[in-house]
Amino acid sequence: MIRKIYGIILSGGKATRMNGKKSFRIVNNKYLIENVTNVLKNVNVPFIIVFKSINSDESSNEEIEKQKYIHNKYNQTITFDILKSENPLIGIYTGMNLINSNWVLVLPCDSPLISEEAIIKLINKIEYAEKNNYNCIVPKHSNGYVEPLFSLYNKSTIKVLEKIVYEVHNGNQLPIRAYINKLNPLYISAEELDHSKKTFLNINTIEDIKKLEK
């Protein structure tokens, strides 16, 4: 039986403002990425974690051991960007190629306050999207800002994504909006998913971690 939803956790960015290795920074006594993996586990959504290309730098033995720890703890697939790039489109494409599902839930590794309720509300939009031929579901804030890395994409859109990835491979650093703009998105209220908006908080610096732990 084909699973209807599968998660992709993106962990392939440079994280230069955190001196790299964002996924494995300790936040409230656990790895930052575990805030996301725990939520997906609790809502019974299987997932794959996409780390940056193993050719992009020399991965330390410590980092490899941490990746093994996550794999063993959650018994879920881990993989690596198929291209040397920090573009999230590469991570999404990498994960999609390994997933057999109708919908793909894309999430970042650095959302410490992500909530199960917000995930469930997002997933509950799938039935409406399918009935009305939408092929992605994207939260949008009242100011017009969207959350493409907290969104659902139909697996059928992989051909569209493949063409964009080809452009990225040839040096055109397209934003993730280039993907959404070629789809038929269902925009939903970000505030409806999480009135506090804490679900969408990202950790980008060491100072962000310090503020969170105060």
Z-matrix of the N, CA and C atoms (Angstrom, degrees):
N
C 1 1.472
C 2 1.530 1 109.69
N 3 1.332 2 116.61 1 131.16
C 4 1.459 3 121.34 2 -179.88
C 5 1.524 4 109.50 3 -77.23
N 6 1.308 5 115.96 4 129.02
C 7 1.461 6 120.04 5 176.04
C 8 1.520 7 108.80 6 -69.74
N 9 1.303 8 117.69 7 139.17
C 10 1.462 9 120.57 8 -177.08
C 11 1.519 10 111.72 9 -76.67
N 12 1.342 11 117.61 10 -34.10
C 13 1.462 12 121.61 11 -176.35
C 14 1.526 13 109.55 12 -130.08
N 15 1.314 14 115.00 13 138.62
C 16 1.464 15 121.22 14 175.14
C 17 1.513 16 107.45 15 -139.48
N 18 1.316 17 117.16 16 140.43
C 19 1.457 18 120.69 17 -178.12
C 20 1.519 19 112.65 18 -94.84
N 21 1.329 20 115.67 19 147.63
C 22 1.459 21 122.46 20 170.19
C 23 1.523 22 106.98 21 -123.08
N 24 1.329 23 116.85 22 118.58
C 25 1.461 24 121.54 23 175.93
C 26 1.527 25 107.62 24 -100.54
N 27 1.313 26 116.40 25 119.90
C 28 1.456 27 121.45 26 -177.34
C 29 1.522 28 111.05 27 -88.87
N 30 1.312 29 116.04 28 124.94
C 31 1.461 30 121.26 29 -179.89
C 32 1.527 31 109.60 30 -139.54
N 33 1.339 32 115.53 31 47.04
C 34 1.451 33 119.19 32 -173.29
C 35 1.509 34 116.54 33 -116.56
N 36 1.324 35 118.08 34 5.05
C 37 1.459 36 120.01 35 -177.40
C 38 1.524 37 113.12 36 -76.16
N 39 1.339 38 115.44 37 167.79
C 40 1.463 39 120.67 38 179.33
C 41 1.522 40 112.48 39 -70.43
N 42 1.349 41 116.36 40 -36.62
C 43 1.469 42 121.52 41 -176.85
C 44 1.528 43 111.14 42 53.69
N 45 1.327 44 116.08 43 44.52
C 46 1.468 45 120.28 44 -176.62
C 47 1.521 46 112.13 45 -63.20
N 48 1.330 47 117.52 46 -31.34
C 49 1.462 48 120.28 47 -179.48
C 50 1.526 49 112.54 48 -73.35
N 51 1.337 50 115.37 49 -8.48
C 52 1.466 51 119.96 50 177.16
C 53 1.518 52 110.33 51 -120.12
N 54 1.319 53 115.98 52 17.28
C 55 1.466 54 121.10 53 -178.74
C 56 1.523 55 112.10 54 57.74
N 57 1.327 56 115.21 55 35.23
C 58 1.454 57 120.95 56 176.29
C 59 1.521 58 114.45 57 78.82
N 60 1.343 59 114.13 58 174.61
C 61 1.476 60 122.47 59 173.53
C 62 1.528 61 112.77 60 55.67
N 63 1.321 62 116.23 61 44.52
C 64 1.463 63 120.43 62 -178.51
C 65 1.527 64 112.53 63 -58.64
N 66 1.309 65 117.14 64 -40.72
C 67 1.466 66 121.05 65 -175.39
C 68 1.510 67 113.35 66 -54.23
N 69 1.329 68 116.11 67 -33.30
C 70 1.454 69 120.28 68 -172.30
C 71 1.520 70 113.85 69 -107.81
N 72 1.317 71 116.34 70 21.08
C 73 1.457 72 119.46 71 168.30
C 74 1.532 73 108.20 72 -72.08
N 75 1.313 74 116.23 73 143.19
C 76 1.460 75 120.37 74 -179.96
C 77 1.528 76 109.71 75 -84.53
N 78 1.318 77 115.91 76 125.03
C 79 1.462 78 122.50 77 176.43
C 80 1.520 79 107.45 78 -132.09
N 81 1.321 80 115.99 79 118.27
C 82 1.472 81 120.91 80 -178.46
C 83 1.532 82 111.58 81 52.39
N 84 1.328 83 114.75 82 47.75
C 85 1.464 84 123.35 83 172.09
C 86 1.526 85 115.58 84 70.18
N 87 1.334 86 117.75 85 18.50
C 88 1.466 87 120.01 86 172.27
C 89 1.523 88 109.05 87 -149.23
N 90 1.319 89 115.82 88 164.02
C 91 1.448 90 119.54 89 178.87
C 92 1.520 91 110.17 90 -63.19
N 93 1.324 92 115.78 91 144.50
C 94 1.462 93 120.71 92 -178.43
C 95 1.524 94 111.52 93 -55.04
N 96 1.319 95 117.10 94 -41.95
C 97 1.463 96 120.71 95 -177.50
C 98 1.526 97 112.07 96 -64.21
N 99 1.329 98 117.48 97 -23.99
C 100 1.461 99 120.03 98 -176.86
C 101 1.527 100 112.96 99 -70.30
N 102 1.315 101 116.90 100 -20.19
C 103 1.464 102 118.29 101 174.46
C 104 1.527 103 110.35 102 -61.88
N 105 1.317 104 116.00 103 -35.92
C 106 1.468 105 121.09 104 -179.50
C 107 1.529 106 110.64 105 -81.51
N 108 1.330 107 116.62 106 -45.57
C 109 1.465 108 119.08 107 -178.95
C 110 1.527 109 111.60 108 -61.75
N 111 1.321 110 116.97 109 -37.79
C 112 1.464 111 120.05 110 179.99
C 113 1.526 112 112.02 111 -65.54
N 114 1.327 113 116.23 112 -38.96
C 115 1.466 114 119.78 113 179.23
C 116 1.525 115 110.30 114 -65.41
N 117 1.324 116 117.25 115 -45.50
C 118 1.464 117 119.60 116 179.82
C 119 1.525 118 111.29 117 -63.74
N 120 1.312 119 115.95 118 -38.81
C 121 1.471 120 119.56 119 176.67
C 122 1.520 121 110.58 120 -61.97
N 123 1.317 122 117.55 121 -42.72
C 124 1.464 123 121.72 122 -177.38
C 125 1.521 124 113.20 123 -68.06
N 126 1.344 125 116.90 124 -28.48
C 127 1.475 126 119.41 125 179.15
C 128 1.533 127 111.06 126 -99.23
N 129 1.338 128 115.88 127 11.58
C 130 1.473 129 122.52 128 174.40
C 131 1.525 130 113.74 129 60.59
N 132 1.320 131 116.06 130 39.86
C 133 1.457 132 121.07 131 174.10
C 134 1.528 133 108.08 132 -107.22
N 135 1.340 134 118.56 133 114.60
C 136 1.464 135 120.41 134 176.79
C 137 1.525 136 109.41 135 -66.12
N 138 1.322 137 116.67 136 156.96
C 139 1.460 138 117.97 137 -175.09
C 140 1.518 139 112.16 138 -150.37
N 141 1.305 140 114.33 139 164.37
C 142 1.452 141 123.24 140 174.25
C 143 1.524 142 107.10 141 -127.37
N 144 1.323 143 117.82 142 139.85
C 145 1.462 144 121.53 143 177.30
C 146 1.518 145 108.61 144 -105.95
N 147 1.326 146 116.13 145 128.22
C 148 1.463 147 121.09 146 179.84
C 149 1.526 148 108.96 147 -108.23
N 150 1.328 149 115.54 148 109.91
C 151 1.460 150 121.56 149 175.43
C 152 1.522 151 109.79 150 -90.45
N 153 1.326 152 116.99 151 165.36
C 154 1.464 153 119.15 152 -179.70
C 155 1.524 154 110.15 153 -66.99
N 156 1.310 155 114.22 154 157.04
C 157 1.452 156 121.83 155 -175.37
C 158 1.523 157 111.66 156 -50.43
N 159 1.319 158 116.44 157 134.69
C 160 1.462 159 120.28 158 179.39
C 161 1.523 160 111.22 159 -67.52
N 162 1.327 161 116.24 160 -12.61
C 163 1.461 162 120.18 161 177.24
C 164 1.516 163 112.34 162 -91.86
N 165 1.332 164 116.75 163 -4.50
C 166 1.465 165 119.92 164 -174.61
C 167 1.525 166 112.02 165 -77.08
N 168 1.310 167 117.23 166 -25.11
C 169 1.455 168 121.29 167 174.63
C 170 1.528 169 108.57 168 -163.36
N 171 1.294 170 116.10 169 177.65
C 172 1.459 171 119.71 170 177.87
C 173 1.525 172 108.98 171 -85.63
N 174 1.312 173 115.85 172 104.28
C 175 1.460 174 119.62 173 179.49
C 176 1.525 175 109.68 174 -68.52
N 177 1.308 176 115.76 175 131.71
C 178 1.460 177 120.17 176 179.72
C 179 1.524 178 109.86 177 -74.81
N 180 1.311 179 115.60 178 155.86
C 181 1.460 180 120.18 179 176.58
C 182 1.525 181 111.06 180 -59.57
N 183 1.333 182 115.35 181 -34.76
C 184 1.465 183 119.83 182 179.23
C 185 1.526 184 111.00 183 -62.94
N 186 1.325 185 116.09 184 -44.08
C 187 1.459 186 119.61 185 -179.69
C 188 1.528 187 111.01 186 -65.88
N 189 1.318 188 116.62 187 -40.34
C 190 1.462 189 120.92 188 178.38
C 191 1.527 190 110.32 189 -61.69
N 192 1.308 191 116.77 190 -41.22
C 193 1.465 192 120.39 191 178.99
C 194 1.524 193 111.23 192 -64.52
N 195 1.321 194 116.75 193 -36.51
C 196 1.465 195 120.36 194 178.05
C 197 1.526 196 110.99 195 -68.15
N 198 1.318 197 116.09 196 -38.38
C 199 1.466 198 119.73 197 176.65
C 200 1.529 199 110.22 198 -63.83
N 201 1.331 200 116.33 199 -40.85
C 202 1.468 201 120.41 200 177.05
C 203 1.529 202 110.89 201 -63.54
N 204 1.324 203 115.89 202 -38.74
C 205 1.467 204 120.70 203 179.10
C 206 1.532 205 110.85 204 -59.57
N 207 1.340 206 115.57 205 -46.92
C 208 1.468 207 119.81 206 179.60
C 209 1.525 208 110.68 207 -63.38
N 210 1.323 209 115.63 208 -42.88
C 211 1.474 210 119.44 209 178.86
C 212 1.524 211 111.16 210 -59.99
N 213 1.314 212 116.55 211 -46.55
C 214 1.462 213 120.55 212 -177.30
C 215 1.525 214 112.54 213 -70.81
N 216 1.315 215 117.09 214 -36.72
C 217 1.464 216 120.15 215 -177.91
C 218 1.521 217 111.90 216 -67.78
N 219 1.328 218 116.47 217 -40.74
C 220 1.466 219 119.43 218 -173.91
C 221 1.527 220 113.09 219 -103.59
N 222 1.338 221 116.29 220 -9.06
C 223 1.465 222 120.95 221 179.40
C 224 1.534 223 111.25 222 54.14
N 225 1.319 224 115.49 223 41.65
C 226 1.457 225 121.96 224 178.14
C 227 1.536 226 108.86 225 -122.35
N 228 1.301 227 115.53 226 159.77
C 229 1.464 228 121.38 227 -176.35
C 230 1.521 229 111.70 228 -70.63
N 231 1.333 230 116.17 229 139.97
C 232 1.461 231 120.60 230 165.94
C 233 1.524 232 107.37 231 -120.73
N 234 1.330 233 115.49 232 147.50
C 235 1.461 234 120.35 233 179.83
C 236 1.524 235 108.47 234 -148.97
N 237 1.331 236 116.33 235 -173.37
C 238 1.457 237 121.40 236 -174.40
C 239 1.517 238 110.36 237 -135.91
N 240 1.336 239 116.39 238 147.07
C 241 1.468 240 121.11 239 178.66
C 242 1.520 241 110.87 240 -48.05
N 243 1.314 242 116.56 241 134.03
C 244 1.462 243 119.79 242 -178.84
C 245 1.528 244 112.07 243 -74.80
N 246 1.336 245 116.66 244 -15.96
C 247 1.459 246 121.57 245 176.92
C 248 1.520 247 109.62 246 -126.69
N 249 1.298 248 116.23 247 151.43
C 250 1.457 249 121.85 248 177.52
C 251 1.522 250 108.50 249 -76.51
N 252 1.310 251 116.40 250 93.78
C 253 1.457 252 121.43 251 -176.61
C 254 1.516 253 108.87 252 -163.85
N 255 1.349 254 115.89 253 147.63
C 256 1.459 255 120.22 254 175.16
C 257 1.532 256 111.32 255 -95.21
N 258 1.317 257 116.70 256 7.23
C 259 1.457 258 121.45 257 -179.10
C 260 1.529 259 109.50 258 -72.00
N 261 1.339 260 118.38 259 125.30
C 262 1.471 261 120.16 260 -178.35
C 263 1.520 262 113.64 261 -61.71
N 264 1.338 263 116.78 262 -21.93
C 265 1.465 264 119.58 263 177.65
C 266 1.524 265 111.24 264 -60.68
N 267 1.339 266 116.17 265 -34.38
C 268 1.457 267 120.40 266 178.53
C 269 1.520 268 110.14 267 -66.37
N 270 1.336 269 116.20 268 -41.79
C 271 1.452 270 120.34 269 179.19
C 272 1.517 271 112.47 270 -64.40
N 273 1.321 272 116.30 271 -41.77
C 274 1.467 273 120.14 272 178.97
C 275 1.525 274 110.38 273 -63.20
N 276 1.322 275 115.61 274 -45.23
C 277 1.465 276 120.57 275 -179.23
C 278 1.534 277 110.74 276 -64.18
N 279 1.314 278 115.95 277 -42.77
C 280 1.467 279 120.40 278 177.99
C 281 1.526 280 110.74 279 -57.28
N 282 1.338 281 115.90 280 -48.68
C 283 1.452 282 120.13 281 -179.34
C 284 1.514 283 113.10 282 -66.19
N 285 1.328 284 117.23 283 -42.18
C 286 1.464 285 121.21 284 -178.47
C 287 1.520 286 111.93 285 -58.57
N 288 1.321 287 116.45 286 -36.22
C 289 1.460 288 120.36 287 -178.13
C 290 1.521 289 112.60 288 -68.10
N 291 1.317 290 117.33 289 -16.16
C 292 1.465 291 120.97 290 -178.10
C 293 1.528 292 112.68 291 -107.46
N 294 1.319 293 116.12 292 3.85
C 295 1.457 294 120.63 293 -173.00
C 296 1.523 295 111.22 294 -113.63
N 297 1.324 296 115.76 295 135.75
C 298 1.450 297 121.97 296 176.91
C 299 1.523 298 108.26 297 -112.82
N 300 1.315 299 116.02 298 89.32
C 301 1.462 300 120.91 299 -176.98
C 302 1.517 301 109.19 300 -156.37
N 303 1.326 302 115.69 301 166.98
C 304 1.458 303 120.14 302 176.93
C 305 1.521 304 112.13 303 -80.52
N 306 1.338 305 115.80 304 -37.99
C 307 1.455 306 121.14 305 -177.23
C 308 1.526 307 110.63 306 -128.57
N 309 1.315 308 114.45 307 148.00
C 310 1.455 309 121.85 308 179.51
C 311 1.526 310 108.94 309 -119.48
N 312 1.312 311 115.92 310 123.92
C 313 1.460 312 122.32 311 177.69
C 314 1.523 313 108.64 312 -96.95
N 315 1.330 314 117.06 313 111.10
C 316 1.463 315 121.87 314 -177.73
C 317 1.524 316 109.60 315 -95.96
N 318 1.333 317 115.25 316 128.59
C 319 1.463 318 121.04 317 -179.95
C 320 1.530 319 109.53 318 -137.14
N 321 1.338 320 117.03 319 152.10
C 322 1.469 321 120.42 320 174.87
C 323 1.522 322 110.34 321 -85.23
N 324 1.323 323 116.26 322 163.79
C 325 1.467 324 119.96 323 -179.78
C 326 1.522 325 112.45 324 -83.34
N 327 1.341 326 116.45 325 -9.33
C 328 1.477 327 119.83 326 -166.67
C 329 1.523 328 113.94 327 -114.94
N 330 1.339 329 116.48 328 38.96
C 331 1.465 330 120.93 329 179.18
C 332 1.522 331 109.62 330 -112.39
N 333 1.322 332 118.16 331 89.10
C 334 1.468 333 121.68 332 -173.29
C 335 1.517 334 114.81 333 -70.78
N 336 1.343 335 117.00 334 -18.78
C 337 1.464 336 119.60 335 -176.14
C 338 1.530 337 112.17 336 -113.41
N 339 1.303 338 116.13 337 19.62
C 340 1.457 339 120.52 338 177.91
C 341 1.528 340 109.55 339 -58.69
N 342 1.323 341 116.79 340 139.61
C 343 1.465 342 119.13 341 -174.56
C 344 1.528 343 112.21 342 -115.96
N 345 1.324 344 114.95 343 147.55
C 346 1.462 345 120.42 344 176.53
C 347 1.524 346 110.49 345 -62.31
N 348 1.314 347 116.40 346 -38.48
C 349 1.467 348 120.62 347 -178.59
C 350 1.525 349 111.18 348 -60.41
N 351 1.331 350 116.74 349 -42.80
C 352 1.468 351 120.07 350 -179.49
C 353 1.526 352 110.99 351 -65.03
N 354 1.336 353 116.35 352 -40.48
C 355 1.464 354 120.73 353 178.15
C 356 1.521 355 110.69 354 -61.98
N 357 1.321 356 116.33 355 -45.85
C 358 1.468 357 120.85 356 -178.93
C 359 1.528 358 110.99 357 -63.73
N 360 1.319 359 117.02 358 -42.12
C 361 1.464 360 120.20 359 178.60
C 362 1.523 361 111.02 360 -62.30
N 363 1.321 362 116.74 361 -39.80
C 364 1.465 363 120.69 362 178.32
C 365 1.527 364 110.42 363 -64.03
N 366 1.324 365 116.42 364 -46.94
C 367 1.459 366 120.96 365 179.69
C 368 1.526 367 111.73 366 -61.69
N 369 1.310 368 116.92 367 -34.71
C 370 1.466 369 120.87 368 -179.63
C 371 1.528 370 113.29 369 -66.09
N 372 1.325 371 117.63 370 -10.59
C 373 1.469 372 121.63 371 177.38
C 374 1.529 373 112.31 372 -83.75
N 375 1.326 374 116.65 373 -8.65
C 376 1.465 375 120.09 374 -175.45
C 377 1.528 376 112.03 375 -61.77
N 378 1.304 377 117.52 376 -45.30
C 379 1.470 378 120.58 377 -177.53
C 380 1.528 379 110.66 378 -57.49
N 381 1.332 380 116.60 379 -45.67
C 382 1.471 381 120.06 380 178.83
C 383 1.522 382 110.31 381 -63.79
N 384 1.334 383 116.43 382 -41.96
C 385 1.465 384 120.60 383 -178.92
C 386 1.527 385 110.89 384 -61.67
N 387 1.318 386 116.78 385 -43.84
C 388 1.470 387 120.19 386 -179.24
C 389 1.526 388 111.67 387 -65.97
N 390 1.316 389 116.99 388 -39.31
C 391 1.469 390 120.07 389 -179.83
C 392 1.521 391 112.08 390 -66.79
N 393 1.338 392 116.28 391 -25.56
C 394 1.466 393 120.06 392 -175.62
C 395 1.532 394 112.99 393 -113.74
N 396 1.328 395 115.75 394 17.77
C 397 1.471 396 122.53 395 172.73
C 398 1.529 397 114.85 396 62.42
N 399 1.323 398 116.66 397 30.52
C 400 1.467 399 119.60 398 170.75
C 401 1.528 400 107.83 399 -84.86
N 402 1.327 401 116.61 400 140.77
C 403 1.464 402 118.68 401 -178.74
C 404 1.529 403 113.59 402 -115.37
N 405 1.321 404 117.38 403 8.52
C 406 1.461 405 120.88 404 166.18
C 407 1.525 406 108.60 405 -154.73
N 408 1.326 407 115.69 406 155.48
C 409 1.461 408 122.03 407 -176.95
C 410 1.522 409 107.16 408 -127.67
N 411 1.331 410 116.38 409 116.12
C 412 1.464 411 121.03 410 -169.57
C 413 1.532 412 110.83 411 -128.00
N 414 1.320 413 118.56 412 123.33
C 415 1.470 414 120.29 413 175.01
C 416 1.529 415 110.88 414 -67.87
N 417 1.318 416 114.80 415 140.73
C 418 1.468 417 120.54 416 178.09
C 419 1.528 418 108.53 417 -131.67
N 420 1.330 419 116.55 418 133.49
C 421 1.456 420 122.12 419 178.04
C 422 1.532 421 110.35 420 -81.64
N 423 1.320 422 116.25 421 164.53
C 424 1.458 423 121.26 422 -178.26
C 425 1.518 424 112.56 423 -62.40
N 426 1.340 425 117.06 424 -23.22
C 427 1.466 426 120.58 425 178.66
C 428 1.530 427 112.47 426 -87.21
N 429 1.329 428 116.04 427 3.11
C 430 1.456 429 120.55 428 177.77
C 431 1.517 430 114.62 429 96.29
N 432 1.324 431 117.54 430 -10.46
C 433 1.463 432 121.19 431 -179.86
C 434 1.530 433 109.76 432 -70.69
N 435 1.328 434 116.71 433 136.72
C 436 1.460 435 120.55 434 -178.47
C 437 1.522 436 110.87 435 -110.04
N 438 1.331 437 115.41 436 163.84
C 439 1.464 438 122.70 437 -178.18
C 440 1.536 439 109.53 438 -119.09
N 441 1.340 440 117.68 439 74.23
C 442 1.474 441 120.13 440 -177.09
C 443 1.514 442 113.95 441 -67.00
N 444 1.344 443 117.27 442 -18.45
C 445 1.463 444 120.37 443 177.45
C 446 1.519 445 111.84 444 -100.14
N 447 1.309 446 115.38 445 21.78
C 448 1.465 447 122.22 446 168.77
C 449 1.531 448 105.30 447 -140.79
N 450 1.330 449 115.33 448 57.51
C 451 1.458 450 120.86 449 -169.39
C 452 1.517 451 111.95 450 -139.44
N 453 1.325 452 114.69 451 164.86
C 454 1.453 453 123.17 452 176.23
C 455 1.526 454 109.85 453 -108.81
N 456 1.326 455 116.18 454 135.44
C 457 1.460 456 121.61 455 178.68
C 458 1.526 457 108.84 456 -127.83
N 459 1.322 458 116.57 457 134.11
C 460 1.447 459 119.58 458 176.97
C 461 1.523 460 109.71 459 -71.23
N 462 1.305 461 116.83 460 139.20
C 463 1.472 462 121.02 461 -178.02
C 464 1.524 463 111.68 462 -59.93
N 465 1.330 464 116.64 463 -24.95
C 466 1.470 465 120.13 464 -179.83
C 467 1.524 466 112.84 465 -63.54
N 468 1.333 467 117.11 466 -16.21
C 469 1.470 468 120.72 467 -177.61
C 470 1.528 469 112.26 468 -83.53
N 471 1.324 470 117.81 469 3.44
C 472 1.459 471 120.00 470 -176.66
C 473 1.524 472 112.19 471 -63.10
N 474 1.331 473 118.08 472 -30.17
C 475 1.459 474 120.49 473 178.84
C 476 1.525 475 110.97 474 -67.11
N 477 1.325 476 115.77 475 -38.12
C 478 1.465 477 120.35 476 175.37
C 479 1.521 478 109.80 477 -64.04
N 480 1.317 479 115.29 478 -45.57
C 481 1.459 480 120.82 479 -179.66
C 482 1.528 481 111.03 480 -63.06
N 483 1.312 482 116.82 481 -38.12
C 484 1.456 483 120.95 482 -179.22
C 485 1.528 484 111.64 483 -59.07
N 486 1.316 485 117.45 484 -40.90
C 487 1.467 486 121.51 485 179.39
C 488 1.532 487 110.56 486 -65.74
N 489 1.329 488 116.29 487 -38.23
C 490 1.463 489 120.19 488 179.46
C 491 1.520 490 110.43 489 -69.47
N 492 1.315 491 116.65 490 -40.66
C 493 1.468 492 120.85 491 178.04
C 494 1.530 493 110.38 492 -61.74
N 495 1.318 494 116.91 493 -36.32
C 496 1.463 495 120.72 494 177.15
C 497 1.526 496 110.28 495 -60.63
N 498 1.343 497 116.28 496 -40.57
C 499 1.460 498 120.19 497 177.37
C 500 1.523 499 111.27 498 -65.76
N 501 1.331 500 116.39 499 -40.73
C 502 1.463 501 120.21 500 177.99
C 503 1.525 502 110.06 501 -62.21
N 504 1.314 503 116.02 502 -42.10
C 505 1.464 504 121.35 503 178.74
C 506 1.530 505 111.35 504 -59.58
N 507 1.324 506 116.24 505 -29.89
C 508 1.460 507 121.18 506 -179.70
C 509 1.530 508 112.73 507 -92.53
N 510 1.326 509 116.23 508 16.42
C 511 1.457 510 120.79 509 171.55
C 512 1.508 511 116.53 510 97.52
N 513 1.321 512 118.45 511 0.66
C 514 1.464 513 121.02 512 179.53
C 515 1.526 514 108.67 513 -91.92
N 516 1.325 515 117.10 514 101.51
C 517 1.470 516 121.50 515 -175.21
C 518 1.529 517 111.17 516 -79.50
N 519 1.302 518 114.75 517 80.53
C 520 1.455 519 121.21 518 -177.38
C 521 1.530 520 111.37 519 -78.37
N 522 1.325 521 117.26 520 144.23
C 523 1.472 522 120.08 521 175.39
C 524 1.521 523 109.95 522 -77.86
N 525 1.305 524 115.45 523 164.24
C 526 1.464 525 119.22 524 -179.80
C 527 1.523 526 111.99 525 -63.29
N 528 1.336 527 116.47 526 -22.80
C 529 1.475 528 119.20 527 176.70
C 530 1.523 529 111.74 528 -62.84
N 531 1.329 530 117.41 529 -24.20
C 532 1.469 531 120.58 530 177.88
C 533 1.529 532 110.65 531 -61.82
N 534 1.315 533 115.53 532 -32.06
C 535 1.473 534 122.21 533 176.47
C 536 1.523 535 110.30 534 -72.44
N 537 1.322 536 116.13 535 -51.69
C 538 1.463 537 120.52 536 -177.74
C 539 1.525 538 111.50 537 -61.56
N 540 1.328 539 116.59 538 -37.26
C 541 1.470 540 120.89 539 -178.20
C 542 1.523 541 112.88 540 -63.63
N 543 1.313 542 117.31 541 -19.77
C 544 1.459 543 120.89 542 179.22
C 545 1.535 544 112.06 543 -97.01
N 546 1.330 545 115.87 544 2.61
C 547 1.458 546 121.35 545 -179.99
C 548 1.524 547 110.46 546 -107.54
N 549 1.318 548 114.65 547 -174.78
C 550 1.466 549 120.71 548 175.12
C 551 1.526 550 107.36 549 -115.53
N 552 1.342 551 117.07 550 83.41
C 553 1.468 552 120.36 551 -171.12
C 554 1.526 553 113.83 552 -79.43
N 555 1.313 554 114.20 553 141.70
C 556 1.459 555 121.53 554 167.84
C 557 1.519 556 106.12 555 -97.03
N 558 1.321 557 116.49 556 110.35
C 559 1.463 558 120.01 557 177.89
C 560 1.523 559 109.11 558 -88.87
N 561 1.316 560 115.25 559 130.84
C 562 1.462 561 120.42 560 178.91
C 563 1.527 562 109.05 561 -123.15
N 564 1.288 563 115.86 562 157.18
C 565 1.456 564 120.94 563 -177.21
C 566 1.527 565 111.79 564 -68.16
N 567 1.318 566 115.81 565 122.27
C 568 1.466 567 120.36 566 176.14
C 569 1.517 568 110.25 567 -62.50
N 570 1.315 569 116.02 568 -36.99
C 571 1.466 570 120.99 569 179.51
C 572 1.523 571 111.40 570 -65.37
N 573 1.339 572 116.54 571 -29.83
C 574 1.462 573 120.15 572 177.48
C 575 1.528 574 110.32 573 -67.76
N 576 1.312 575 116.97 574 -36.48
C 577 1.461 576 121.10 575 179.12
C 578 1.522 577 111.26 576 -70.65
N 579 1.334 578 115.32 577 -42.39
C 580 1.463 579 120.47 578 -178.76
C 581 1.520 580 108.06 579 -154.20
N 582 1.326 581 114.78 580 102.96
C 583 1.465 582 119.72 581 -176.38
C 584 1.525 583 111.60 582 -59.43
N 585 1.319 584 116.74 583 -32.70
C 586 1.469 585 120.65 584 -178.82
C 587 1.532 586 111.87 585 -76.51
N 588 1.325 587 117.13 586 -20.66
C 589 1.472 588 125.29 587 -177.54
C 590 1.530 589 112.64 588 68.14
N 591 1.325 590 117.42 589 8.28
C 592 1.462 591 119.76 590 -178.88
C 593 1.533 592 112.08 591 -65.81
N 594 1.325 593 115.96 592 -28.79
C 595 1.456 594 120.54 593 178.43
C 596 1.524 595 111.81 594 -55.33
N 597 1.320 596 116.50 595 -32.63
C 598 1.468 597 121.01 596 -174.40
C 599 1.531 598 113.35 597 -91.60
N 600 1.325 599 116.39 598 4.04
C 601 1.459 600 119.93 599 179.74
C 602 1.529 601 110.63 600 -68.16
N 603 1.335 602 116.17 601 131.70
C 604 1.461 603 121.81 602 176.32
C 605 1.520 604 110.35 603 -113.81
N 606 1.317 605 115.45 604 146.13
C 607 1.459 606 122.01 605 176.55
C 608 1.529 607 108.64 606 -98.20
N 609 1.332 608 116.47 607 120.00
C 610 1.461 609 119.99 608 -177.08
C 611 1.520 610 114.23 609 -119.74
N 612 1.334 611 117.17 610 -18.86
C 613 1.459 612 120.74 611 -177.25
C 614 1.523 613 110.52 612 -137.27
N 615 1.319 614 115.52 613 164.94
C 616 1.461 615 120.52 614 174.94
C 617 1.520 616 110.20 615 -61.92
N 618 1.327 617 116.32 616 -35.06
C 619 1.473 618 120.63 617 178.28
C 620 1.523 619 111.42 618 -62.96
N 621 1.336 620 116.59 619 -35.33
C 622 1.465 621 119.69 620 177.38
C 623 1.523 622 110.56 621 -61.37
N 624 1.324 623 116.15 622 -39.69
C 625 1.472 624 120.24 623 178.29
C 626 1.522 625 110.98 624 -64.87
N 627 1.314 626 115.61 625 -43.80
C 628 1.477 627 120.58 626 -179.04
C 629 1.538 628 110.31 627 -61.06
N 630 1.337 629 116.48 628 -41.97
C 631 1.461 630 120.34 629 179.92
C 632 1.531 631 110.59 630 -64.72
N 633 1.297 632 115.77 631 -38.40
C 634 1.471 633 121.06 632 -178.12
C 635 1.516 634 111.54 633 -66.78
N 636 1.324 635 116.04 634 -33.10
C 637 1.463 636 119.92 635 -175.13
C 638 1.513 637 113.57 636 -90.55
N 639 1.342 638 117.10 637 -0.12
C 640 1.471 639 119.82 638 178.69
C 641 1.517 640 110.80 639 -72.20
